[in-house]
């Protein structure tokens, strides 16, 4: 390697100014109703709010954006069970709830009941 090449190399290294890195932004993109679409660190078209790194890493979709703030939504747990009913429901064989029969035959009506767990 020639001396001129080495001199040129050191000249570039000492005079080159690296551009300032862009600050890292963690974003949650959401729709007009505030429902989350996706998390990203890129600048993309759409509506977003900035979130902290911990929220970004979790990437939870159990959230809503309301008035520009992130609100955690606790999903409600539900349990459903079949319950006997005399007026409405599905007519089933009185000996086996798995066998659906015509309401003209002897039957027991069953209806799905949903219970919220708090």
The first five atom37 places (N, CA, C, CB, O) and aatype in JSON, in Angstrom:
{
  "aatype": [20, 20, 20, 20, 20, 20, 20, 20, 20, 20, 20, 20, 20, 20, 20, 20, 20, 20, 20, 20, 20, 20, 20, 20, 20, 20, 20, 20, 20, 20, 20, 20, 20, 20, 20, 20, 20, 20, 20, 20, 20, 20, 20, 20, 20, 20, 20, 20, 20, 20, 20, 20, 20, 20, 20, 20, 20, 20, 20, 20, 20, 20, 20, 20, 20, 20, 20, 20, 20, 20, 20, 20, 20, 20, 20, 20, 20, 20, 20, 20, 20, 20, 20, 20, 20, 20, 20, 20, 20, 20, 20, 20, 20, 20, 20, 20, 20, 20, 20, 20, 20, 20, 20, 20, 20, 20, 20, 20, 20, 20, 20, 20, 20, 20, 20, 20, 20, 20],
  "atom_mask": [
    [1, 1, 1, 1, 1],
    [1, 1, 1, 1, 1],
    [1, 1, 1, 1, 1],
    [1, 1, 1, 1, 1],
    [1, 1, 1, 1, 1],
    [1, 1, 1, 1, 1],
    [1, 1, 1, 1, 1],
    [1, 1, 1, 1, 1],
    [1, 1, 1, 1, 1],
    [1, 1, 1, 1, 1],
    [1, 1, 1, 1, 1],
    [1, 1, 1, 1, 1],
    [1, 1, 1, 1, 1],
    [1, 1, 1, 1, 1],
    [1, 1, 1, 1, 1],
    [1, 1, 1, 1, 1],
    [1, 1, 1, 1, 1],
    [1, 1, 1, 1, 1],
    [1, 1, 1, 1, 1],
    [1, 1, 1, 1, 1],
    [1, 1, 1, 1, 1],
    [1, 1, 1, 1, 1],
    [1, 1, 1, 1, 1],
    [1, 1, 1, 1, 1],
    [1, 1, 1, 1, 1],
    [1, 1, 1, 1, 1],
    [1, 1, 1, 1, 1],
    [1, 1, 1, 1, 1],
    [1, 1, 1, 1, 1],
    [1, 1, 1, 1, 1],
    [1, 1, 1, 1, 1],
    [1, 1, 1, 1, 1],
    [1, 1, 1, 1, 1],
    [1, 1, 1, 1, 1],
    [1, 1, 1, 1, 1],
    [1, 1, 1, 1, 1],
    [1, 1, 1, 1, 1],
    [1, 1, 1, 1, 1],
    [1, 1, 1, 1, 1],
    [1, 1, 1, 1, 1],
    [1, 1, 1, 1, 1],
    [1, 1, 1, 1, 1],
    [1, 1, 1, 1, 1],
    [1, 1, 1, 1, 1],
    [1, 1, 1, 1, 1],
    [1, 1, 1, 1, 1],
    [1, 1, 1, 1, 1],
    [1, 1, 1, 1, 1],
    [1, 1, 1, 1, 1],
    [1, 1, 1, 1, 1],
    [1, 1, 1, 1, 1],
    [1, 1, 1, 1, 1],
    [1, 1, 1, 1, 1],
    [1, 1, 1, 1, 1],
    [1, 1, 1, 1, 1],
    [1, 1, 1, 1, 1],
    [1, 1, 1, 1, 1],
    [1, 1, 1, 1, 1],
    [1, 1, 1, 1, 1],
    [1, 1, 1, 1, 1],
    [1, 1, 1, 1, 1],
    [1, 1, 1, 1, 1],
    [1, 1, 1, 1, 1],
    [1, 1, 1, 1, 1],
    [1, 1, 1, 1, 1],
    [1, 1, 1, 1, 1],
    [1, 1, 1, 1, 1],
    [1, 1, 1, 1, 1],
    [1, 1, 1, 1, 1],
    [1, 1, 1, 1, 1],
    [1, 1, 1, 1, 1],
    [1, 1, 1, 1, 1],
    [1, 1, 1, 1, 1],
    [1, 1, 1, 1, 1],
    [1, 1, 1, 1, 1],
    [1, 1, 1, 1, 1],
    [1, 1, 1, 1, 1],
    [1, 1, 1, 1, 1],
    [1, 1, 1, 1, 1],
    [1, 1, 1, 1, 1],
    [1, 1, 1, 1, 1],
    [1, 1, 1, 1, 1],
    [1, 1, 1, 1, 1],
    [1, 1, 1, 1, 1],
    [1, 1, 1, 1, 1],
    [1, 1, 1, 1, 1],
    [1, 1, 1, 1, 1],
    [1, 1, 1, 1, 1],
    [1, 1, 1, 1, 1],
    [1, 1, 1, 1, 1],
    [1, 1, 1, 1, 1],
    [1, 1, 1, 1, 1],
    [1, 1, 1, 1, 1],
    [1, 1, 1, 1, 1],
    [1, 1, 1, 1, 1],
    [1, 1, 1, 1, 1],
    [1, 1, 1, 1, 1],
    [1, 1, 1, 1, 1],
    [1, 1, 1, 1, 1],
    [1, 1, 1, 1, 1],
    [1, 1, 1, 1, 1],
    [1, 1, 1, 1, 1],
    [1, 1, 1, 1, 1],
    [1, 1, 1, 1, 1],
    [1, 1, 1, 1, 1],
    [1, 1, 1, 1, 1],
    [1, 1, 1, 1, 1],
    [1, 1, 1, 1, 1],
    [1, 1, 1, 1, 1],
    [1, 1, 1, 1, 1],
    [1, 1, 1, 1, 1],
    [1, 1, 1, 1, 1],
    [1, 1, 1, 1, 1],
    [1, 1, 1, 1, 1],
    [1, 1, 1, 1, 1],
    [1, 1, 1, 1, 1],
    [1, 1, 1, 1, 1],
    [1, 1, 1, 1, 1]
  ],
  "atom_positions": [
    [[0.84, -1.16, 0.0], [0.0, 0.0, 0.0], [0.89, 1.24, 0.0], [-0.96, -0.01, 1.21], [1.9, 1.29, 0.7]],
    [[0.51, 2.22, -0.79], [1.35, 3.41, -0.89], [1.09, 4.38, 0.26], [1.11, 4.11, -2.23], [0.06, 4.32, 0.93]],
    [[2.02, 5.24, 0.45], [1.92, 6.26, 1.5], [0.75, 7.2, 1.21], [3.24, 7.06, 1.61], [0.09, 7.67, 2.14]],
    [[0.5, 7.46, -0.06], [-0.59, 8.35, -0.44], [-1.94, 7.75, -0.03], [-0.55, 8.62, -1.97], [-2.81, 8.48, 0.44]],
    [[-2.12, 6.46, -0.21], [-3.36, 5.79, 0.18], [-3.57, 5.88, 1.68], [-3.34, 4.32, -0.27], [-4.68, 6.15, 2.14]],
    [[-2.53, 5.65, 2.43], [-2.62, 5.73, 3.89], [-2.95, 7.14, 4.33], [-1.31, 5.26, 4.53], [-3.77, 7.34, 5.22]],
    [[-2.32, 8.13, 3.72], [-2.6, 9.53, 4.07], [-4.05, 9.89, 3.75], [-1.65, 10.47, 3.31], [-4.71, 10.57, 4.53]],
    [[-4.54, 9.43, 2.61], [-5.93, 9.71, 2.23], [-6.9, 9.07, 3.23], [-6.22, 9.19, 0.8], [-7.91, 9.67, 3.61]],
    [[-6.59, 7.87, 3.63], [-7.44, 7.17, 4.61], [-7.52, 7.96, 5.91], [-6.89, 5.75, 4.89], [-8.62, 8.21, 6.41]],
    [[-6.39, 8.37, 6.44], [-6.39, 9.1, 7.71], [-7.03, 10.47, 7.57], [-4.97, 9.24, 8.24], [-7.63, 10.98, 8.52]],
    [[-6.92, 11.06, 6.43], [-7.55, 12.35, 6.21], [-9.08, 12.21, 6.26], [-7.11, 12.95, 4.85], [-9.76, 13.03, 6.87]],
    [[-9.6, 11.19, 5.61], [-11.05, 10.96, 5.62], [-11.53, 10.64, 7.04], [-11.43, 9.81, 4.66], [-12.56, 11.16, 7.48]],
    [[-10.8, 9.79, 7.74], [-11.2, 9.4, 9.09], [-11.23, 10.6, 10.03], [-10.25, 8.33, 9.64], [-12.14, 10.71, 10.85]],
    [[-10.27, 11.49, 9.92], [-10.2, 12.63, 10.85], [-11.15, 13.76, 10.47], [-8.79, 13.17, 10.9], [-11.53, 14.53, 11.34]],
    [[-11.54, 13.87, 9.22], [-12.4, 14.99, 8.81], [-13.86, 14.61, 8.63], [-11.89, 15.57, 7.53], [-14.72, 15.49, 8.59]],
    [[-14.17, 13.33, 8.53], [-15.55, 12.91, 8.29], [-16.4, 13.16, 9.54], [-15.61, 11.42, 7.89], [-15.98, 12.85, 10.66]],
    [[-17.58, 13.7, 9.36], [-18.51, 13.95, 10.45], [-19.68, 13.0, 10.29], [-18.99, 15.45, 10.46], [-20.47, 13.09, 9.35]],
    [[-19.78, 12.08, 11.26], [-20.89, 11.13, 11.22], [-22.18, 11.85, 11.53], [-20.66, 9.97, 12.2], [-22.2, 12.73, 12.39]],
    [[-23.27, 11.49, 10.85], [-24.56, 12.13, 11.15], [-25.06, 11.68, 12.53], [-25.61, 11.78, 10.06], [-24.81, 10.56, 12.98]],
    [[-25.76, 12.6, 13.17], [-26.33, 12.27, 14.48], [-27.39, 11.18, 14.3], [-26.94, 13.55, 15.15], [-28.24, 11.29, 13.42]],
    [[-27.35, 10.15, 15.14], [-28.39, 9.11, 15.02], [-29.75, 9.66, 15.44], [-28.02, 7.87, 15.88], [-29.85, 10.49, 16.35]],
    [[-30.78, 9.18, 14.76], [-32.13, 9.62, 15.11], [-32.52, 8.99, 16.45], [-33.16, 9.24, 14.0], [-32.15, 7.85, 16.73]],
    [[-33.25, 9.73, 17.27], [-33.67, 9.16, 18.55], [-34.63, 7.99, 18.32], [-34.34, 10.24, 19.44], [-35.42, 7.98, 17.38]],
    [[-34.55, 7.01, 19.2], [-35.41, 5.83, 19.09], [-36.78, 6.2, 19.63], [-34.81, 4.61, 19.87], [-36.91, 6.75, 20.72]],
    [[-37.81, 5.89, 18.85], [-39.18, 6.13, 19.27], [-39.95, 4.83, 19.21], [-39.86, 7.22, 18.39], [-39.9, 4.11, 18.21]],
    [[-40.64, 4.53, 20.28], [-41.49, 3.34, 20.34], [-42.92, 3.81, 20.12], [-41.33, 2.56, 21.71], [-43.41, 4.69, 20.84]],
    [[-43.59, 3.23, 19.14], [-44.91, 3.73, 18.77], [-45.94, 2.61, 18.78], [-44.86, 4.37, 17.4], [-45.66, 1.46, 18.46]],
    [[-47.15, 3.0, 19.16], [-48.31, 2.12, 19.04], [-49.24, 2.78, 18.03], [-49.03, 1.89, 20.44], [-49.81, 3.84, 18.29]],
    [[-49.38, 2.14, 16.89], [-50.31, 2.62, 15.88], [-51.7, 2.09, 16.21], [-49.87, 2.19, 14.44], [-51.84, 0.93, 16.6]],
    [[-52.72, 2.94, 16.05], [-54.08, 2.55, 16.41], [-55.08, 3.09, 15.41], [-54.43, 3.04, 17.82], [-54.77, 3.99, 14.63]],
    [[-56.3, 2.53, 15.42], [-57.34, 2.99, 14.51], [-58.09, 4.18, 15.12], [-58.32, 1.84, 14.18], [-57.73, 4.66, 16.2]],
    [[-59.13, 4.64, 14.43], [-59.88, 5.82, 14.89], [-60.62, 5.6, 16.2], [-60.86, 6.24, 13.82], [-60.92, 6.55, 16.92]],
    [[-60.93, 4.34, 16.52], [-61.62, 4.04, 17.78], [-60.65, 3.81, 18.93], [-62.5, 2.81, 17.6], [-61.08, 3.56, 20.06]],
    [[-59.34, 3.89, 18.67], [-58.35, 3.71, 19.71], [-57.9, 2.27, 19.9], [-58.88, 4.22, 21.0], [-57.14, 1.98, 20.82]],
    [[-58.36, 1.37, 19.04], [-57.94, -0.03, 19.14], [-56.55, -0.2, 18.55], [-58.96, -0.97, 18.43], [-56.26, 0.36, 17.49]],
    [[-55.69, -0.96, 19.21], [-54.31, -1.11, 18.73], [-54.26, -1.88, 17.42], [-53.46, -1.8, 19.77], [-54.98, -2.86, 17.22]],
    [[-53.37, -1.43, 16.52], [-53.12, -2.14, 15.26], [-51.8, -2.9, 15.33], [-53.12, -1.16, 14.07], [-51.74, -4.1, 15.11]],
    [[-50.73, -2.14, 15.66], [-49.41, -2.77, 15.77], [-48.45, -1.81, 16.46], [-48.86, -3.17, 14.38], [-48.68, -0.6, 16.52]],
    [[-47.37, -2.38, 16.99], [-46.3, -1.61, 17.6], [-45.16, -1.54, 16.59], [-45.82, -2.24, 18.96], [-44.91, -2.5, 15.87]],
    [[-44.46, -0.4, 16.54], [-43.36, -0.26, 15.59], [-42.39, 0.82, 16.07], [-43.89, 0.07, 14.18], [-42.75, 1.72, 16.83]],
    [[-41.14, 0.7, 15.6], [-40.16, 1.75, 15.84], [-39.94, 2.57, 14.56], [-38.82, 1.15, 16.32], [-39.13, 3.5, 14.54]],
    [[-40.65, 2.22, 13.51], [-40.52, 2.9, 12.23], [-41.5, 4.06, 12.13], [-40.73, 1.93, 11.07], [-42.52, 4.09, 12.81]],
    [[-41.17, 5.02, 11.26], [-42.07, 6.11, 10.96], [-42.95, 5.66, 9.81], [-41.3, 7.42, 10.62], [-42.49, 5.57, 8.67]],
    [[-44.2, 5.39, 10.1], [-45.14, 4.87, 9.12], [-46.36, 5.78, 9.06], [-45.56, 3.42, 9.45], [-46.62, 6.52, 10.01]],
    [[-47.11, 5.74, 7.97], [-48.34, 6.54, 7.94], [-49.38, 5.96, 8.89], [-48.9, 6.61, 6.5], [-49.47, 4.75, 9.06]],
    [[-50.14, 6.83, 9.49], [-51.19, 6.38, 10.4], [-51.14, 7.12, 11.72], [-51.09, 4.89, 10.65], [-50.24, 7.91, 11.97]],
    [[-52.12, 6.84, 12.55], [-52.24, 7.48, 13.85], [-51.5, 6.64, 14.88], [-53.72, 7.67, 14.26], [-51.65, 5.42, 14.92]],
    [[-50.71, 7.3, 15.71], [-49.93, 6.58, 16.71], [-49.75, 7.43, 17.96], [-48.57, 6.17, 16.15], [-49.95, 8.65, 17.94]],
    [[-49.37, 6.75, 19.04], [-48.89, 7.44, 20.24], [-47.54, 6.84, 20.58], [-49.91, 7.3, 21.45], [-47.25, 5.69, 20.24]],
    [[-46.72, 7.63, 21.24], [-45.43, 7.12, 21.68], [-45.61, 6.42, 23.02], [-44.37, 8.26, 21.79], [-46.33, 6.89, 23.9]],
    [[-44.95, 5.27, 23.16], [-45.01, 4.5, 24.4], [-43.59, 4.28, 24.9], [-45.75, 3.14, 24.2], [-42.62, 4.48, 24.16]],
    [[-43.46, 3.88, 26.15], [-42.13, 3.61, 26.69], [-41.63, 2.24, 26.23], [-42.14, 3.7, 28.23], [-42.39, 1.45, 25.65]],
    [[-40.38, 1.97, 26.5], [-39.76, 0.73, 26.03], [-40.43, -0.5, 26.64], [-38.28, 0.74, 26.37], [-40.62, -1.5, 25.95]],
    [[-40.77, -0.45, 27.92], [-41.4, -1.6, 28.58], [-42.75, -1.93, 27.94], [-41.58, -1.32, 30.09], [-43.07, -3.1, 27.73]],
    [[-43.54, -0.91, 27.64], [-44.83, -1.13, 26.99], [-44.63, -1.69, 25.6], [-45.64, 0.17, 26.92], [-45.37, -2.57, 25.17]],
    [[-43.63, -1.18, 24.89], [-43.32, -1.66, 23.55], [-42.93, -3.14, 23.57], [-42.2, -0.83, 22.91], [-43.37, -3.91, 22.72]],
    [[-42.1, -3.52, 24.53], [-41.64, -4.91, 24.62], [-42.81, -5.84, 24.91], [-40.55, -5.05, 25.7], [-42.88, -6.94, 24.36]],
    [[-43.74, -5.41, 25.79], [-44.91, -6.24, 26.08], [-45.83, -6.39, 24.88], [-45.68, -5.66, 27.25], [-46.42, -7.45, 24.68]],
    [[-45.95, -5.34, 24.09], [-46.79, -5.33, 22.89], [-48.19, -5.86, 23.17], [-46.14, -6.16, 21.79], [-48.73, -6.65, 22.4]],
    [[-48.78, -5.42, 24.26], [-50.11, -5.88, 24.65], [-51.18, -5.3, 23.74], [-50.4, -5.51, 26.11], [-51.12, -4.14, 23.35]],
    [[-52.15, -6.13, 23.42], [-53.3, -5.66, 22.65], [-54.53, -5.53, 23.54], [-53.59, -6.6, 21.48], [-55.63, -5.31, 23.04]],
    [[-54.35, -5.67, 24.85], [-55.42, -5.44, 25.82], [-55.37, -3.99, 26.28], [-55.3, -6.4, 27.03], [-55.39, -3.71, 27.48]],
    [[-55.3, -3.08, 25.32], [-55.21, -1.65, 25.61], [-56.11, -0.89, 24.65], [-53.75, -1.15, 25.5], [-56.53, -1.4, 23.61]],
    [[-56.4, 0.35, 25.01], [-57.1, 1.29, 24.15], [-56.39, 2.63, 24.24], [-58.61, 1.42, 24.55], [-55.77, 2.94, 25.26]],
    [[-56.49, 3.41, 23.2], [-55.95, 4.77, 23.21], [-57.15, 5.71, 23.35], [-55.11, 5.09, 21.91], [-58.01, 5.78, 22.47]],
    [[-57.18, 6.43, 24.46], [-58.27, 7.37, 24.71], [-57.67, 8.72, 25.04], [-59.19, 6.88, 25.86], [-56.9, 8.85, 25.99]],
    [[-58.03, 9.73, 24.26], [-57.54, 11.1, 24.45], [-56.02, 11.15, 24.45], [-58.09, 11.68, 25.75], [-55.42, 11.9, 25.22]],
    [[-55.4, 10.36, 23.6], [-53.95, 10.38, 23.46], [-53.19, 9.64, 24.55], [-53.48, 11.76, 23.43], [-51.96, 9.7, 24.6]],
    [[-53.9, 8.93, 25.42], [-53.25, 8.18, 26.5], [-53.59, 6.7, 26.38], [-53.68, 8.73, 27.89], [-54.65, 6.33, 25.87]],
    [[-52.7, 5.88, 26.86], [-52.88, 4.44, 26.81], [-53.66, 3.99, 28.04], [-51.51, 3.72, 26.74], [-53.3, 4.31, 29.17]],
    [[-54.73, 3.24, 27.81], [-55.58, 2.73, 28.88], [-55.57, 1.21, 28.79], [-57.03, 3.3, 28.78], [-55.88, 0.65, 27.75]],
    [[-55.21, 0.55, 29.89], [-55.19, -0.91, 29.92], [-56.61, -1.41, 30.12], [-54.25, -1.45, 31.04], [-57.31, -0.96, 31.03]],
    [[-57.03, -2.35, 29.29], [-58.36, -2.93, 29.37], [-58.24, -4.32, 29.98], [-59.04, -2.99, 27.97], [-57.54, -5.19, 29.46]],
    [[-58.92, -4.51, 31.1], [-58.89, -5.82, 31.73], [-59.96, -6.67, 31.07], [-59.11, -5.73, 33.28], [-61.14, -6.34, 31.14]],
    [[-59.56, -7.77, 30.45], [-60.58, -8.62, 29.83], [-61.46, -9.27, 30.91], [-59.92, -9.71, 28.95], [-60.97, -9.71, 31.95]],
    [[-62.74, -9.3, 30.63], [-63.65, -9.93, 31.58], [-63.67, -11.42, 31.32], [-65.07, -9.32, 31.47], [-63.83, -11.88, 30.19]],
    [[-63.51, -12.15, 32.38], [-63.58, -13.6, 32.26], [-65.04, -14.03, 32.33], [-62.75, -14.3, 33.38], [-65.82, -13.51, 33.13]],
    [[-65.4, -14.96, 31.49], [-66.76, -15.45, 31.47], [-66.76, -16.97, 31.5], [-67.51, -14.94, 30.24], [-65.88, -17.63, 30.95]],
    [[-67.77, -17.49, 32.15], [-67.98, -18.93, 32.2], [-69.37, -19.17, 31.65], [-67.8, -19.51, 33.65], [-70.32, -18.49, 32.04]],
    [[-69.5, -20.13, 30.77], [-70.83, -20.47, 30.25], [-71.16, -21.9, 30.63], [-70.9, -20.27, 28.71], [-70.31, -22.79, 30.64]],
    [[-72.44, -22.09, 30.93], [-72.94, -23.42, 31.31], [-74.32, -23.6, 30.72], [-72.97, -23.59, 32.86], [-75.04, -22.63, 30.46]],
    [[-74.68, -24.84, 30.52], [-76.05, -25.13, 30.11], [-76.92, -25.18, 31.36], [-76.13, -26.47, 29.32], [-76.54, -25.74, 32.38]],
    [[-78.09, -24.58, 31.23], [-79.03, -24.58, 32.35], [-80.4, -25.0, 31.81], [-79.1, -23.18, 33.05], [-80.78, -24.59, 30.72]],
    [[-81.14, -25.81, 32.57], [-82.47, -26.19, 32.1], [-83.39, -24.98, 32.07], [-83.06, -27.28, 33.0], [-83.3, -24.08, 32.91]],
    [[-84.28, -24.97, 31.07], [-85.2, -23.85, 30.9], [-86.53, -24.43, 30.43], [-84.64, -22.79, 29.89], [-86.55, -25.39, 29.65]],
    [[-87.62, -23.86, 30.87], [-88.93, -24.38, 30.49], [-89.54, -23.65, 29.3], [-89.88, -24.3, 31.66], [-90.37, -24.22, 28.59]],
    [[-89.13, -22.4, 29.06], [-89.78, -21.6, 28.01], [-88.97, -21.54, 26.72], [-90.01, -20.21, 28.51], [-89.54, -21.72, 25.64]],
    [[-87.68, -21.3, 26.8], [-86.88, -21.19, 25.59], [-85.67, -22.09, 25.73], [-86.45, -19.72, 25.34], [-85.4, -22.64, 26.79]],
    [[-84.95, -22.22, 24.64], [-83.77, -23.07, 24.65], [-83.89, -24.16, 23.61], [-83.56, -23.68, 26.03], [-84.82, -24.17, 22.81]],
    [[-82.95, -25.06, 23.62], [-82.9, -26.14, 22.65], [-83.5, -27.39, 23.27], [-81.44, -26.41, 22.19], [-83.15, -27.78, 24.38]],
    [[-84.42, -28.01, 22.53], [-85.06, -29.23, 23.02], [-84.1, -30.4, 22.89], [-86.38, -29.51, 22.25], [-83.59, -30.67, 21.8]],
    [[-83.85, -31.09, 24.0], [-82.94, -32.22, 24.02], [-83.64, -33.42, 24.64], [-81.65, -31.88, 24.8], [-84.61, -33.28, 25.39]],
    [[-83.14, -34.6, 24.32], [-83.64, -35.83, 24.92], [-83.5, -35.71, 26.44], [-82.88, -37.09, 24.39], [-82.46, -35.26, 26.92]],
    [[-84.54, -36.1, 27.2], [-84.46, -35.94, 28.66], [-83.35, -36.76, 29.3], [-85.77, -36.33, 29.28], [-82.93, -36.45, 30.42]],
    [[-82.85, -37.79, 28.61], [-81.8, -38.63, 29.18], [-80.4, -38.2, 28.77], [-82.03, -40.06, 28.78], [-79.42, -38.6, 29.4]],
    [[-80.29, -37.36, 27.67], [-78.96, -37.0, 27.15], [-79.02, -35.61, 26.53], [-78.47, -38.05, 26.11], [-79.69, -35.42, 25.51]],
    [[-78.34, -34.67, 27.11], [-78.34, -33.3, 26.63], [-77.68, -33.17, 25.25], [-77.65, -32.39, 27.63], [-77.88, -32.18, 24.56]],
    [[-76.9, -34.16, 24.86], [-76.19, -34.12, 23.58], [-77.08, -34.47, 22.4], [-75.02, -35.06, 23.61], [-76.7, -34.25, 21.25]],
    [[-78.27, -35.01, 22.66], [-79.16, -35.43, 21.58], [-80.29, -34.42, 21.45], [-79.73, -36.87, 21.86], [-81.13, -34.28, 22.34]],
    [[-80.3, -33.71, 20.32], [-81.33, -32.71, 20.06], [-82.53, -33.42, 19.43], [-80.8, -31.56, 19.14], [-82.38, -34.22, 18.51]],
    [[-83.72, -33.11, 19.95], [-84.95, -33.74, 19.46], [-85.95, -32.67, 19.08], [-85.55, -34.69, 20.53], [-85.76, -31.49, 19.37]],
    [[-87.01, -33.09, 18.42], [-88.1, -32.19, 18.06], [-88.85, -31.8, 19.33], [-89.05, -32.85, 17.03], [-88.91, -32.57, 20.28]],
    [[-89.42, -30.61, 19.33], [-90.17, -30.17, 20.51], [-91.51, -30.9, 20.62], [-90.41, -28.65, 20.45], [-92.21, -30.75, 21.62]],
    [[-91.87, -31.72, 19.6], [-93.09, -32.54, 19.67], [-92.87, -33.77, 20.55], [-93.53, -32.96, 18.26], [-93.83, -34.34, 21.07]],
    [[-91.62, -34.18, 20.69], [-91.29, -35.37, 21.49], [-91.06, -34.96, 22.94], [-90.03, -36.09, 20.91], [-90.88, -33.78, 23.23]],
    [[-91.07, -35.94, 23.85], [-90.69, -35.6, 25.23], [-89.27, -35.03, 25.23], [-90.78, -36.86, 26.16], [-88.36, -35.58, 24.61]],
    [[-89.09, -33.93, 25.92], [-87.79, -33.25, 25.88], [-87.57, -32.41, 27.13], [-87.69, -32.36, 24.64], [-88.48, -32.17, 27.93]],
    [[-86.33, -31.98, 27.27], [-85.94, -31.0, 28.27], [-85.25, -29.87, 27.51], [-85.0, -31.63, 29.39], [-84.32, -30.12, 26.74]],
    [[-85.68, -28.65, 27.72], [-85.04, -27.51, 27.04], [-83.83, -27.06, 27.85], [-86.03, -26.34, 26.85], [-83.88, -26.98, 29.08]],
    [[-82.77, -26.76, 27.13], [-81.53, -26.28, 27.74], [-81.14, -24.96, 27.09], [-80.38, -27.33, 27.59], [-81.31, -24.77, 25.89]],
    [[-80.62, -24.07, 27.9], [-80.23, -22.75, 27.42], [-78.84, -22.43, 27.96], [-81.26, -21.66, 27.86], [-78.5, -22.8, 29.09]],
    [[-78.05, -21.75, 27.16], [-76.69, -21.38, 27.58], [-76.77, -20.15, 28.48], [-75.77, -21.11, 26.34], [-77.32, -19.12, 28.09]],
    [[-76.22, -20.25, 29.68], [-76.14, -19.14, 30.62], [-74.69, -18.69, 30.71], [-76.69, -19.54, 32.02], [-73.78, -19.51, 30.81]],
    [[-74.49, -17.38, 30.67], [-73.14, -16.82, 30.75], [-73.01, -16.05, 32.06], [-72.83, -15.88, 29.53], [-73.83, -15.2, 32.38]],
    [[-71.95, -16.39, 32.8], [-71.69, -15.75, 34.08], [-70.37, -15.0, 34.0], [-71.66, -16.79, 35.22], [-69.36, -15.56, 33.55]],
    [[-70.36, -13.75, 34.43], [-69.12, -12.97, 34.48], [-68.38, -13.29, 35.76], [-69.41, -11.45, 34.39], [-68.99, -13.41, 36.83]],
    [[-67.07, -13.44, 35.67], [-66.24, -13.67, 36.83], [-65.47, -12.38, 37.11], [-65.28, -14.88, 36.62], [-64.81, -11.85, 36.22]],
    [[-65.54, -11.88, 38.32], [-64.85, -10.64, 38.66], [-63.62, -10.91, 39.45], [-65.75, -9.7, 39.42], [-62.91, -9.98, 39.82]]
  ]
}
